């Protein structure tokens, strides 16, 4: 028997049998989806128009905007999570600074997808501050739900104002978000006993309707930061979207980015951006306009991702240092 065979036996792998490749393919799947969507979008735009749109923007201005955007986003995002923890877990003494370090560190996991970043917040609160996993999960779900409610309200405004393009898939998503937001608030107010007794869902009902509304207000601030960052980035690329259209259309973009289809919404975000904003971009024809929007979306996402990765590493080291000092 070789040295590795006992380990194989311990996890139930037969000697001489290779492990399944399915987990590896499952990990590669989202990246393949992202690559496929980007390839499809890129195939529809002239490469010369795409590179010309990129060349019109100073890399330093884009990086400076991305740095300011990520720091403002982290501050607003952390405020919403902190308020959710305070509202859902009244006995918690977790400070805003601690949540800031935790949320910043979780950006490293959010590079995979939105859900991984949210799970990272739960894990880090448990590991570094002994917050029960069930309680932390409930608080994070409260903060996430509040963000979706804020997005739903913005999208609903867009539907009523006619600012969102009349496309079936967008309308279905918008109506679904509005219905889910209304149902969520009704359930929180109603407090069904079967749900309120669950240790995973109890934080929702501990917060109550007023605590939930405070978290939604904080998420509205967070959403405003996201809107301001993306509107400014579009202006850098010469894309002049009316405020009402941006306020209604960008939340759709943010919602698409949270879907666990591709890593960090890569590909899906670009496809949605081209659909929503190409008509407002500079260019002699439709292809040139689509190229400008693709350049903005891809460049801003890549720059923001790099800045978020650096912030994540800095927050991780700060979190580790705080634990050692404590």
C-alpha positions as CSV (number, residue, x, y, z in Angstrom):
1,X,0.0,0.0,0.0
2,X,1.4,3.4,-1.0
3,X,1.6,6.3,1.4
4,X,-1.4,8.0,-0.2
5,X,-3.7,5.0,-0.1
6,X,-4.8,5.4,3.5
7,X,-5.8,9.0,2.8
8,X,-7.8,7.8,-0.2
9,X,-9.5,5.1,1.8
10,X,-10.4,7.6,4.5
11,X,-12.4,9.7,2.1
12,X,-13.9,6.8,0.2
13,X,-11.9,6.7,-3.0
14,X,-11.1,3.3,-4.3
15,X,-7.4,2.5,-4.9
16,X,-6.4,3.1,-8.5
17,X,-9.5,5.1,-9.3
18,X,-9.2,8.7,-10.5
19,X,-11.2,11.3,-8.8
20,X,-14.1,12.8,-10.7
21,X,-13.4,15.8,-12.9
22,X,-16.8,17.2,-12.3
23,X,-15.8,19.6,-9.4
24,X,-13.1,21.0,-11.6
25,X,-15.5,21.5,-14.5
26,X,-18.0,23.1,-12.1
27,X,-15.3,25.6,-11.0
28,X,-14.4,26.4,-14.6
29,X,-18.1,26.6,-15.7
30,X,-18.7,30.2,-14.6
31,X,-15.5,31.4,-16.3
32,X,-16.5,29.7,-19.5
33,X,-19.9,31.4,-19.3
34,X,-18.2,34.8,-18.8
35,X,-15.8,34.1,-21.7
36,X,-18.7,33.0,-23.9
37,X,-20.8,36.0,-23.2
38,X,-17.9,38.4,-23.6
39,X,-16.9,36.7,-26.9
40,X,-20.5,37.1,-28.1
41,X,-20.7,40.8,-27.2
42,X,-17.2,41.5,-28.7
43,X,-18.1,39.8,-31.9
44,X,-20.9,42.3,-32.4
45,X,-18.7,45.4,-32.2
46,X,-15.8,46.4,-34.4
47,X,-12.5,46.0,-32.6
48,X,-11.3,49.3,-33.9
49,X,-14.2,51.1,-32.4
50,X,-13.7,49.3,-29.1
51,X,-10.0,50.2,-28.9
52,X,-10.7,53.8,-29.9
53,X,-13.2,54.1,-27.1
54,X,-10.7,52.8,-24.6
55,X,-7.9,55.1,-25.9
56,X,-10.0,58.2,-25.4
57,X,-9.9,57.8,-21.6
58,X,-6.9,58.4,-19.5
59,X,-5.9,55.3,-17.5
60,X,-5.0,57.4,-14.5
61,X,-8.4,59.2,-14.4
62,X,-10.1,55.8,-14.6
63,X,-7.9,54.4,-11.8
64,X,-8.5,57.5,-9.6
65,X,-12.2,57.2,-10.1
66,X,-12.1,53.5,-9.3
67,X,-10.2,54.1,-6.1
68,X,-12.7,56.8,-4.9
69,X,-15.6,54.6,-6.0
70,X,-14.4,51.5,-4.1
71,X,-13.7,53.4,-0.9
72,X,-17.0,55.1,-1.0
73,X,-18.8,51.9,-1.8
74,X,-17.0,50.1,1.1
75,X,-18.0,52.8,3.6
76,X,-21.7,52.8,2.5
77,X,-21.9,49.0,2.2
78,X,-20.3,48.5,5.6
79,X,-22.8,51.0,7.2
80,X,-25.7,48.9,5.9
81,X,-24.2,45.6,7.2
82,X,-23.5,47.2,10.6
83,X,-27.0,48.6,10.9
84,X,-28.3,45.1,10.0
85,X,-26.2,43.5,12.7
86,X,-27.4,46.0,15.3
87,X,-31.0,45.7,14.3
88,X,-31.1,41.9,14.0
89,X,-28.7,41.1,16.9
90,X,-29.5,43.5,19.7
91,X,-26.9,42.0,22.0
92,X,-24.0,42.4,19.5
93,X,-21.3,44.9,20.2
94,X,-19.7,44.7,16.8
95,X,-18.3,48.2,15.9
96,X,-18.6,49.9,12.6
97,X,-14.8,49.7,12.2
98,X,-14.9,45.9,12.7
99,X,-17.6,45.5,10.1
100,X,-15.6,47.8,7.7
101,X,-12.6,45.4,8.0
102,X,-14.8,42.4,7.6
103,X,-16.6,43.7,4.6
104,X,-13.4,44.9,3.0
105,X,-11.8,41.4,3.5
106,X,-14.9,39.7,2.0
107,X,-14.3,41.7,-1.3
108,X,-11.6,39.1,-2.0
109,X,-14.3,36.4,-2.1
110,X,-16.7,38.7,-3.9
111,X,-14.3,38.5,-6.8
112,X,-15.7,35.0,-7.3
113,X,-19.4,36.1,-7.1
114,X,-21.7,38.1,-4.9
115,X,-22.9,35.2,-2.8
116,X,-19.4,34.2,-2.0
117,X,-18.7,37.7,-0.7
118,X,-21.8,37.6,1.5
119,X,-20.9,34.1,2.9
120,X,-17.4,35.5,3.6
121,X,-19.0,38.2,5.9
122,X,-20.7,35.5,7.9
123,X,-17.6,33.4,8.2
124,X,-15.4,36.3,9.2
125,X,-17.8,37.5,11.9
126,X,-17.9,34.0,13.3
127,X,-14.1,33.4,13.1
128,X,-13.0,36.8,14.4
129,X,-15.8,37.9,16.7
130,X,-17.5,34.6,17.7
131,X,-20.8,35.6,16.2
132,X,-23.0,32.5,15.8
133,X,-23.2,31.4,12.1
134,X,-27.0,31.3,12.2
135,X,-27.2,34.8,13.6
136,X,-24.6,36.2,11.2
137,X,-26.4,34.6,8.3
138,X,-29.7,36.2,9.3
139,X,-28.1,39.6,9.6
140,X,-26.3,39.4,6.3
141,X,-29.5,38.2,4.6
142,X,-31.3,41.2,6.1
143,X,-28.7,43.5,4.6
144,X,-28.9,41.7,1.3
145,X,-32.6,41.8,1.2
146,X,-32.6,45.5,2.0
147,X,-30.3,46.1,-1.0
148,X,-32.7,44.1,-3.3
149,X,-35.6,46.2,-1.9
150,X,-33.7,49.4,-2.7
151,X,-33.0,48.1,-6.2
152,X,-36.6,47.1,-6.7
153,X,-37.9,50.5,-5.7
154,X,-35.5,52.2,-8.2
155,X,-36.5,49.8,-10.9
156,X,-40.2,50.3,-10.1
157,X,-39.6,54.1,-10.5
158,X,-38.0,53.3,-13.9
159,X,-40.9,51.3,-15.1
160,X,-43.4,54.0,-14.0
161,X,-41.4,56.8,-15.7
162,X,-40.7,54.8,-18.8
163,X,-37.0,55.2,-18.4
164,X,-36.3,51.4,-18.7
165,X,-36.3,50.0,-22.3
166,X,-39.5,48.1,-23.1
167,X,-37.9,44.6,-23.3
168,X,-39.6,41.5,-22.0
169,X,-36.7,40.1,-20.0
170,X,-36.1,43.4,-18.3
171,X,-39.8,43.9,-17.5
172,X,-40.1,40.4,-16.1
173,X,-37.1,40.9,-13.9
174,X,-38.3,44.3,-12.7
175,X,-41.9,43.1,-11.9
176,X,-40.4,40.1,-10.1
177,X,-38.2,42.4,-8.0
178,X,-41.1,44.6,-7.1
179,X,-43.3,41.7,-6.1
180,X,-40.6,40.1,-4.0
181,X,-39.9,43.4,-2.2
182,X,-43.6,43.9,-1.4
183,X,-43.9,40.3,-0.2
184,X,-40.8,40.6,1.9
185,X,-42.0,43.7,3.8
186,X,-45.4,42.1,4.3
187,X,-43.8,39.0,5.8
188,X,-41.6,41.0,8.2
189,X,-44.7,43.0,9.4
190,X,-46.8,39.9,9.7
191,X,-44.2,37.8,11.6
192,X,-45.4,34.3,10.7
193,X,-44.7,32.1,13.7
194,X,-43.2,29.2,11.7
195,X,-40.6,31.6,10.2
196,X,-40.0,33.7,13.3
197,X,-39.0,30.6,15.3
198,X,-36.3,29.6,12.9
199,X,-32.8,30.6,14.2
200,X,-31.7,31.4,10.7
201,X,-34.7,33.7,10.0
202,X,-35.2,35.1,13.5
203,X,-32.9,38.1,12.9
204,X,-35.3,39.4,10.2
205,X,-38.1,39.6,12.7
206,X,-36.0,40.8,15.6
207,X,-35.2,43.9,13.4
208,X,-38.9,44.5,12.9
209,X,-40.3,46.8,10.3
210,X,-38.6,49.9,11.5
211,X,-35.2,48.3,11.8
212,X,-35.7,46.9,8.3
213,X,-36.6,50.3,7.0
214,X,-33.4,51.8,8.5
215,X,-31.3,49.1,6.8
216,X,-33.2,49.8,3.5
217,X,-32.4,53.6,4.0
218,X,-28.7,52.7,4.4
219,X,-28.8,50.5,1.3
220,X,-30.4,53.4,-0.6
221,X,-27.3,55.4,0.3
222,X,-25.2,52.5,-0.9
223,X,-27.2,52.4,-4.1
224,X,-26.7,56.1,-4.6
225,X,-22.9,55.6,-4.4
226,X,-23.1,52.9,-7.0
227,X,-25.2,55.1,-9.3
228,X,-22.8,58.1,-8.9
229,X,-19.7,55.9,-9.6
230,X,-21.2,54.4,-12.8
231,X,-22.6,57.6,-14.1
232,X,-19.2,59.3,-13.7
233,X,-17.5,56.4,-15.4
234,X,-19.9,56.6,-18.3
235,X,-19.3,60.3,-18.7
236,X,-15.5,59.6,-18.9
237,X,-16.3,57.5,-22.0
238,X,-18.6,60.2,-23.4
239,X,-21.8,58.3,-22.6
240,X,-24.4,60.9,-21.5
241,X,-27.3,59.0,-19.9
242,X,-30.1,61.1,-18.4
243,X,-30.2,60.9,-14.6
244,X,-33.7,59.4,-14.6
245,X,-32.7,56.7,-17.1
246,X,-29.4,55.9,-15.2
247,X,-31.2,55.7,-11.9
248,X,-33.7,53.2,-13.3
249,X,-31.4,51.2,-15.6
250,X,-28.3,50.8,-13.5
251,X,-30.1,48.9,-10.7
252,X,-31.0,46.4,-13.3
253,X,-27.3,46.1,-14.1
254,X,-26.4,45.7,-10.4
255,X,-29.0,43.0,-10.1
256,X,-27.7,41.1,-13.1
257,X,-24.2,41.4,-11.6
258,X,-25.3,39.5,-8.4
259,X,-26.6,36.5,-10.3
260,X,-24.3,33.5,-9.8
261,X,-23.8,32.9,-13.5
262,X,-20.3,34.2,-14.0
263,X,-17.5,35.4,-11.7
264,X,-18.3,38.8,-10.3
265,X,-20.9,39.3,-13.1
266,X,-18.2,39.4,-15.8
267,X,-19.8,39.1,-19.2
268,X,-23.4,39.4,-18.0
269,X,-22.8,42.9,-16.8
270,X,-21.3,44.0,-20.1
271,X,-24.2,42.4,-22.1
272,X,-26.8,44.2,-19.9
273,X,-24.9,47.5,-20.1
274,X,-24.8,47.4,-23.9
275,X,-28.6,46.6,-24.0
276,X,-29.5,49.5,-21.6
277,X,-27.2,52.3,-22.6
278,X,-25.9,51.9,-26.2
279,X,-28.4,54.4,-27.5
280,X,-26.8,57.2,-25.3
281,X,-23.2,56.5,-26.4
282,X,-21.2,58.5,-29.0
283,X,-20.6,56.8,-32.3
284,X,-21.5,57.0,-36.0
285,X,-23.6,53.9,-35.9
286,X,-25.0,51.3,-33.6
287,X,-21.9,49.2,-33.6
288,X,-19.7,52.1,-32.5
289,X,-22.2,53.0,-29.8
290,X,-22.1,49.5,-28.5
291,X,-18.3,49.5,-28.5
292,X,-18.3,52.6,-26.4
293,X,-20.6,51.1,-23.7
294,X,-18.6,47.8,-23.8
295,X,-15.4,49.8,-23.2
296,X,-16.8,51.7,-20.3
297,X,-18.3,48.6,-18.6
298,X,-15.3,46.3,-19.1
299,X,-12.7,48.9,-18.2
300,X,-14.5,50.1,-15.1
301,X,-15.2,46.6,-13.9
302,X,-11.6,45.5,-14.3
303,X,-10.2,48.7,-12.7
304,X,-12.6,48.4,-9.8
305,X,-11.9,44.7,-9.3
306,X,-8.1,45.4,-9.1
307,X,-8.7,48.2,-6.5
308,X,-11.1,46.0,-4.5
309,X,-8.5,43.2,-4.5
310,X,-5.9,45.5,-3.0
311,X,-8.4,46.9,-0.4
312,X,-9.3,43.3,0.4
313,X,-5.7,42.4,1.2
314,X,-5.2,45.5,3.3
315,X,-8.4,44.8,5.3
316,X,-7.5,41.2,5.8
317,X,-4.1,42.2,7.3
318,X,-5.9,44.8,9.5
319,X,-8.4,42.2,10.6
320,X,-5.6,39.8,11.5
321,X,-3.7,42.5,13.4
322,X,-6.8,43.4,15.3
323,X,-7.3,39.8,16.3
324,X,-3.7,39.4,17.5
325,X,-3.9,42.7,19.5
326,X,-7.3,41.6,21.0
